[in-house]
Amino acid sequence: MNKPSIFLPLALIIIGALWFLRATDILPPSYIILSIALCVAGVLVLIFDGINKQSIVAAPLLIYCGVAVFLFYRELLNLSPLIALGMVVSGVLMLIARSDLVPDKSTPPAKNSQL
């Protein structure tokens, strides 16, 4: 006899726990969680991917987006200057990525399989 999936009980536990933490104000606001998640994702991209032409653009942009979300929801900056600054940061990072000083993303060597 097959056991039923544990997806529904786990989903109920996770949703209920998050709802409880949110209702009791133990969990921080959503924008703070999103800001932290974006910044952590940017740092993790640099750690796991290293510095290369792709990560030199993606990682700082993720960190910038996390900071921008925080600044916007704390009402420290309006959306328009954040988007304008994001465009400038994106352009600068893309120019840096074009430099010969930044290495290409290394690809694992292809396996020679003889049939």
C-alpha positions in Angstrom: 0.0 0.0 0.0 1.4 3.4 -1.0 1.8 6.1 1.6 0.1 9.4 0.9 2.4 12.3 0.0 3.7 14.5 2.8 3.4 17.6 0.7 0.0 18.7 2.1 0.9 18.3 5.8 4.2 20.0 5.3 2.5 22.9 3.4 0.0 23.3 6.2 2.7 23.4 8.9 4.8 25.9 7.0 1.9 28.2 6.1 0.5 28.0 9.6 3.8 28.7 11.2 4.4 31.7 8.9 0.9 33.0 9.5 1.4 32.6 13.3 4.7 34.4 13.2 3.3 37.2 11.0 0.1 37.6 13.2 2.2 37.9 16.4 4.7 40.4 14.8 7.6 38.0 15.4 8.4 37.8 11.6 9.8 41.0 10.1 7.9 42.8 7.3 8.0 41.1 3.9 10.1 43.9 2.3 12.9 43.2 4.8 12.8 39.5 4.1 12.9 40.2 0.4 15.7 42.7 0.7 17.8 40.3 2.8 17.1 37.5 0.4 18.2 39.5 -2.7 21.4 40.6 -1.0 22.2 37.1 0.2 21.5 35.8 -3.3 24.0 38.3 -4.7 26.7 37.3 -2.3 26.0 33.6 -2.9 26.4 34.2 -6.7 29.8 35.6 -6.1 30.8 32.9 -3.7 29.7 29.9 -5.8 30.3 31.3 -9.2 33.4 33.3 -8.5 34.2 36.5 -10.3 33.6 36.2 -14.0 31.8 38.2 -16.8 28.4 36.9 -15.8 28.7 37.2 -12.0 30.3 40.6 -12.0 27.0 41.9 -13.4 24.4 39.6 -11.7 25.7 39.6 -8.1 26.0 43.4 -7.6 22.6 43.9 -9.4 21.0 41.5 -7.0 22.5 43.3 -4.0 21.4 46.7 -5.5 17.9 45.4 -6.0 17.8 44.3 -2.3 19.0 47.7 -1.2 16.6 49.5 -3.5 13.6 47.5 -2.2 14.6 48.4 1.3 15.1 52.1 0.5 11.8 52.3 -1.4 9.7 50.6 1.3 11.3 52.7 4.1 10.3 55.7 2.0 13.9 57.0 1.9 13.9 57.3 -1.9 11.2 57.3 -4.6 11.0 54.7 -7.3 12.1 57.0 -10.1 15.6 57.8 -8.8 16.1 54.1 -7.8 15.3 53.0 -11.3 17.5 55.6 -12.8 20.4 54.7 -10.5 19.8 51.0 -11.2 20.2 51.8 -14.9 23.5 53.6 -14.3 24.8 50.8 -12.1 23.7 48.2 -14.7 25.5 50.0 -17.5 28.7 50.5 -15.4 28.7 46.8 -14.5 28.2 45.8 -18.1 31.2 47.9 -19.2 33.3 46.4 -16.4 32.3 42.9 -17.6 33.6 43.8 -21.1 37.1 44.4 -19.7 39.8 41.9 -20.4 40.6 42.0 -16.7 37.4 40.1 -15.9 37.7 36.4 -16.9 35.1 34.5 -18.9 33.0 31.9 -17.0 35.0 28.7 -17.0 33.3 25.7 -18.5 34.2 22.2 -17.4 36.3 20.4 -20.0 34.3 18.2 -22.4 34.7 14.5 -21.9 36.0 12.6 -24.8 33.8 9.7 -25.2 34.7 7.2 -28.0 32.0 5.0 -29.3 
